[in-house]
Amino acid sequence: MKTDVLIIGGGPGGSATAMFLVREGIKPIIVEAESFPRYHIGESMTGAGGKVLRDLGLADQMYKRKHPTKQGVKVYGQSAKGTWFVPVTGRDENWKLFEWDTWQVRRSDFDKMMLEEAVSRGATPIQGKAVKPLKGNGSITGAQIRMADSDKLEDIESQVLLDCSGQATWLANLGGFTGPKYLGAYDKQIAIFSQVVNTIRDNGGTRETHKDNTLIFYQKKYHWGWFIPLDEEVVSVGIVCPSAYFLDKKESKRDFYIRELRELHPELSRRIPEIKLVEDVHVIPNYSYQVNGFCGKGFICIGDAHRFIDPIFSFGLTVTMREGQFVAPIIRRYLEGANRDKPNPFADHQLFCEMGIDVLEDVLDSFWEHPLSFAHCVYSRYTEYMTDMFAGRIYAHERQPTPALLSFRKLLNREGEREQSYKSSDLYSIPIGSRYHPERAAIWEVNSPVETTETWMGPR
Ligand SMILES: Cc1cc2nc3c(=O)[nH]c(=O)nc-3n(C[C@H](O)[C@H](O)[C@H](O)COP(=O)(O)OP(=O)(O)OC[C@H]3O[C@@H](n4cnc5c(N)ncnc54)[C@H](O)[C@@H]3O)c2cc1C
């Protein structure tokens, strides 16, 4: 089998990319290992994430399917009274800020809708698992697929392979195609989550008290919870904490989860008067990583397939779908003959994406390392710029780096360092913290003797 573009992974990244490619006149093949609908985490979207869906002409479907609309995020500090609210916003063509809404999604429904939509617009779905890439002339030339229906191996040749495999980081884990995969700064944390019913939501009188907003409960550094309405009844609730804390409790994941719902934060407990779970309790450790050299001859990794930092401000869906939007015209030009002779035909795209996610990393690091200065920037000093970053407007054409970001870089002692790293692809896509905390560097090294959270946890 042959195709111009082969997409590995039919999650939101793969499906959105496929739809943008179809707009460019390219009909890709999407290989997905699982049969949809299937459970997945990652349910709250930013303003820029919602804009991608609007750009794809999917807004009507999103409203019709009653995915809850989100008007903002309310963050509860250590005391239930200390809250701050970040409204969902957009920017018009004159860069004027306006109030907007975006969505929260039950991923089983949303991912199925996205994949079906991509197929109805011209993508070809194949159910199967990508086993290994095909190689030729120093380039990736396709992939070998284990077909779900026959269990047989089949080669699919492509001019461009897009790795949209999410946290499976398919290409990076095979080794030798991308650069090394580094553990990220938030690696030694763990997320434990499920879905609950019979919760108390806000009354909906203002944007801040809209009943379907995402709520965040901060207990202390690296220990927090989320509350994301998925429909009129069901709410996704998750707890994030250091893995060491989880291990220390010596509880089953279910017991740990239920106790945390009561103890993490008084406001979270108040909102769940009677704990009734309607989904299994899921656990994800090791979700923070970064892949160096994630584009190259014949391949591009998209979204989680090359980098994920920390879930607290819900950037994952935004990044993966936006990268798909950015890359589609670049792939069209490549198929028409552009950059064919370059060692990395997608080097500019790689740097562009990485600079955007670095903005997120600096925002997240500032939040955890300098919470008071961060709050000051949100409340008064740089409110508009902060709104942009929370909305996922993080790329160079979106006026980044803003003065707010530059002040965070100063605070983090990273002034100049980022710019310096962009001069060579050997320097960026390496977790920046390792340069400032040499004692922690080992956890970022490939084959590090320092244990990962997965190893710490052992079989449970
Ligand atoms: C605890 C936690 C909470 C999060 N909360 C949020 C949130 O609130 N908001 C948000 O925006 N993001 C959130 N995220 C991030 C979000 O989950 C991801 O960014 C998002 O799912 C990435 O989409 P994707 O399409 O790139 O990958 P995925 O959604 O993971 O899709 C990848 C697909 O590839 C398939 N696949 C994998 N390997 C193969 C293979 N070899 N062959 C064929 N198919 C394959 C998989 O079956 C899967 O369907 C969270 C992440 C974590 C860890």
The ligand as an SDF file (V2000), in Angstrom:
LIG
                    3D

 53 58  0  0  0  0  0  0  0  0999 V2000
   -3.1850   13.4390   33.7830 C   0  0  0  0  0  0  0  0  0  0  0  0
   -3.3800   14.1870   32.5070 C   0  0  0  0  0  0  0  0  0  0  0  0
   -4.4120   15.1140   32.3950 C   0  0  0  0  0  0  0  0  0  0  0  0
   -4.5850   15.8260   31.2050 C   0  0  0  0  0  0  0  0  0  0  0  0
   -5.5660   16.7740   31.1170 N   0  0  0  0  0  0  0  0  0  0  0  0
   -5.6850   17.5130   30.0010 C   0  0  0  0  0  0  0  0  0  0  0  0
   -6.6940   18.5070   29.8770 C   0  0  0  0  0  0  0  0  0  0  0  0
   -7.5020   18.7410   30.7820 O   0  0  0  0  0  0  0  0  0  0  0  0
   -6.7550   19.2060   28.7110 N   0  0  0  0  0  0  0  0  0  0  0  0
   -5.9020   18.9760   27.6750 C   0  0  0  0  0  0  0  0  0  0  0  0
   -5.9890   19.6560   26.6480 O   0  0  0  0  0  0  0  0  0  0  0  0
   -4.9640   18.0170   27.7540 N   0  0  0  0  0  0  0  0  0  0  0  0
   -4.8360   17.2890   28.8850 C   0  0  0  0  0  0  0  0  0  0  0  0
   -3.9030   16.2980   28.9360 N   0  0  0  0  0  0  0  0  0  0  0  0
   -3.0930   16.0330   27.7420 C   0  0  0  0  0  0  0  0  0  0  0  0
   -3.9060   15.2750   26.6860 C   0  0  0  0  0  0  0  0  0  0  0  0
   -4.3360   14.0500   27.2200 O   0  0  0  0  0  0  0  0  0  0  0  0
   -3.0320   15.0120   25.4670 C   0  0  0  0  0  0  0  0  0  0  0  0
   -2.2680   16.1490   25.1800 O   0  0  0  0  0  0  0  0  0  0  0  0
   -3.8470   14.6450   24.2260 C   0  0  0  0  0  0  0  0  0  0  0  0
   -4.6090   13.4990   24.4380 O   0  0  0  0  0  0  0  0  0  0  0  0
   -2.8910   14.4210   23.0570 C   0  0  0  0  0  0  0  0  0  0  0  0
   -3.6160   14.0410   21.9160 O   0  0  0  0  0  0  0  0  0  0  0  0
   -2.8890   13.1760   20.7800 P   0  0  0  0  0  0  0  0  0  0  0  0
   -3.8750   12.9990   19.7040 O   0  0  0  0  0  0  0  0  0  0  0  0
   -1.5750   13.7870   20.4810 O   0  0  0  0  0  0  0  0  0  0  0  0
   -2.5870   11.7820   21.5000 O   0  0  0  0  0  0  0  0  0  0  0  0
   -3.6390   10.7200   22.0680 P   0  0  0  0  0  0  0  0  0  0  0  0
   -4.8970   11.3930   22.4120 O   0  0  0  0  0  0  0  0  0  0  0  0
   -2.9480    9.9700   23.1380 O   0  0  0  0  0  0  0  0  0  0  0  0
   -3.9080    9.7570   20.8410 O   0  0  0  0  0  0  0  0  0  0  0  0
   -2.9050    8.8960   20.3790 C   0  0  0  0  0  0  0  0  0  0  0  0
   -3.5540    7.7270   19.6680 C   0  0  0  0  0  0  0  0  0  0  0  0
   -2.5160    6.9610   19.0510 O   0  0  0  0  0  0  0  0  0  0  0  0
   -2.8380    5.5980   19.1520 C   0  0  0  0  0  0  0  0  0  0  0  0
   -1.5860    4.8320   19.0430 N   0  0  0  0  0  0  0  0  0  0  0  0
   -0.5420    4.8290   19.8970 C   0  0  0  0  0  0  0  0  0  0  0  0
    0.4310    4.0210   19.4550 N   0  0  0  0  0  0  0  0  0  0  0  0
   -0.0040    3.5040   18.2840 C   0  0  0  0  0  0  0  0  0  0  0  0
    0.5640    2.5960   17.3470 C   0  0  0  0  0  0  0  0  0  0  0  0
    1.7850    2.0340   17.5150 N   0  0  0  0  0  0  0  0  0  0  0  0
   -0.1600    2.2810   16.2430 N   0  0  0  0  0  0  0  0  0  0  0  0
   -1.3930    2.8210   16.0450 C   0  0  0  0  0  0  0  0  0  0  0  0
   -1.9800    3.6740   16.9080 N   0  0  0  0  0  0  0  0  0  0  0  0
   -1.2880    4.0190   18.0150 C   0  0  0  0  0  0  0  0  0  0  0  0
   -3.4930    5.4790   20.5210 C   0  0  0  0  0  0  0  0  0  0  0  0
   -4.3240    4.3290   20.5940 O   0  0  0  0  0  0  0  0  0  0  0  0
   -4.2820    6.7870   20.6040 C   0  0  0  0  0  0  0  0  0  0  0  0
   -5.6240    6.6340   20.1940 O   0  0  0  0  0  0  0  0  0  0  0  0
   -3.7160   15.5850   30.1130 C   0  0  0  0  0  0  0  0  0  0  0  0
   -2.6920   14.6420   30.2260 C   0  0  0  0  0  0  0  0  0  0  0  0
   -2.5140   13.9530   31.4100 C   0  0  0  0  0  0  0  0  0  0  0  0
   -1.3940   12.9640   31.5070 C   0  0  0  0  0  0  0  0  0  0  0  0
  1  2  1  0
  2  3  1  0
  2 52  2  0
  3  4  2  0
  4  5  1  0
  4 50  1  0
  5  6  2  0
  6  7  1  0
  6 13  1  0
  7  8  2  0
  7  9  1  0
  9 10  1  0
 10 11  2  0
 10 12  1  0
 12 13  2  0
 13 14  1  0
 14 15  1  0
 14 50  1  0
 15 16  1  0
 16 17  1  0
 16 18  1  0
 18 19  1  0
 18 20  1  0
 20 21  1  0
 20 22  1  0
 22 23  1  0
 23 24  1  0
 24 25  2  0
 24 26  1  0
 24 27  1  0
 27 28  1  0
 28 29  2  0
 28 30  1  0
 28 31  1  0
 31 32  1  0
 32 33  1  0
 33 34  1  0
 33 48  1  0
 34 35  1  0
 35 36  1  0
 35 46  1  0
 36 37  1  0
 36 45  1  0
 37 38  2  0
 38 39  1  0
 39 40  1  0
 39 45  2  0
 40 41  1  0
 40 42  2  0
 42 43  1  0
 43 44  2  0
 44 45  1  0
 46 47  1  0
 46 48  1  0
 48 49  1  0
 50 51  2  0
 51 52  1  0
 52 53  1  0
M  END
$$$$
